[in-house]
């Protein structure tokens, strides 16, 4: 986490940061990859016909900073 990488969850895979409303300014939830995959149709409110409201380049930078800061909680 101190290097900006996500920790591993109980499923042994990296934790995912999920945008609750599929927009940059939406709340973020830390979820396991297994939860994200198993509940994909429930947690993704936008159908595939609507473009994502998330800027991936901005989010990738933010995500790295998030995990670095989150490491301070431990």
BELQUI-V224359 format. One record per helix or strand of 3 or more residues. SS is the DSSP state (h for helix, s for strand). FROM is the first residue (numbers start at 0). TO is the last residue. If there is no record, write none. Layout:
ss->{SS	SS}
from->{FROM	FROM}
to->{TO	TO}
//
This chain:
ss->{s	s	h	h	h}
from->{15	27	32	39	55}
to->{18	30	37	42	72}
//
